[in-house]
Amino acid sequence: MDYSKNLLNVFNFLASSEIRLEGEDIHSCIGIGLRLSYIFQTCCSMLIHLLTYFCAVQGYLSVLSFLVIQHAWLTVLHGTSP
């Protein structure tokens, strides 16, 4: 799913519709609630995916740094590159 496209669609939807709260217009309140709920759901979903990618990148970097440190340590011990 393209989350940036979804977020753009949400903002376009909000920009194209008027949000007004007039008296006891319950339909207006429900519409605002649904829009805000959709925005919140989309943002949370994007945040979860960003955190997942961040953790994956962190794991990759930690393995990479371990290999670099191991290579440097073996070079120091043996005096030459393994």
N, C-alpha and C positions, 0 to 999 in steps of 0.2 A: 504494500500500500504506500502511496506517495503522501506522506504526512504534510509536507509543505504545501502540496496542492489542496489537501483537505483544509488546512488552516487558512489558505487564501480564499477558498470557497466560503468559509465561515465569515471572514471579514467582509467579503463581497455581499453576502447575504444580509449581514447586519447593516452595511452601508446602503443597501438598496431598499431596506424597509424602515419605516418610521417606528420608533419605540416611544409610545405615549401611554401614560397611565392617567386615564380620565375617570374620575369618580369611582364607580363600582363596576367598571368594565372587566369582568372576570376573564373574558377571552384574551384581553390584552395582557393580563397578569400571567395567564397560562403560557401565552406565546413568549413572553420575556423569560419565564422560568425554563421553558424548553430550549430556548436559544442559549441561555447561560449554562444550562446543563450540558448541551452539546459542546460548547466552547471548553468547559471544564474537562469533559471526557476526552476531547481531542488533545488538549494540552497535557493531561496526565498520561495519555498514551504515548505522546511524543517524548515526554520526560522519561518514561520507563524505557523506551527504545534507546534514547540517548545514554542513559545510565548503563544499559546492557552493552552498548558499543564501547563506552568508556571503560567498563570493567574488562571487556575482551582486549582492548588496546593495552590496558594496564598489565594484564596477564602476559601478553605478547612481549611488552617492553621488559617485564621482569625476567622472563626467560632469556631474552636477548642480552640483557645486562649481565645475567649469570654467566652466559657463554663468553662474553667479552672478558669478564673478570677471571674466569677459569683459564682462558687463553693467556691472559696477561700473567697469571700466577704460574702457569706451566712454563712460560717463557722465562720468568725470573728463576725458577727452579733449575731448568735445564740449560739456560743460557742461549737457547736457540728456539725458533718457532717450531712447534710440533708439526 
